[in-house]
């Protein structure tokens, strides 16, 4: 599994993503999502589990 496959599986939840090259060996990706907390947690868990991911964090805010 790679990041693109996971993101395609959750395309309905992903609003935007940005990819940054930090140096020759490291990149950072920021993904803005919208949806049910349970689905977003599942997505984050799958992304963080991808081989090669060094750090991942899901931060959520409630929109009323």
Protein Blocks (a to p, Z undefined) as FASTA:
>chain_A
ZZklmmmmmmmmpmbdcdddfblmbccdddddeddfklmmmmmmmmmmpghiabdcdddd
ddZZ
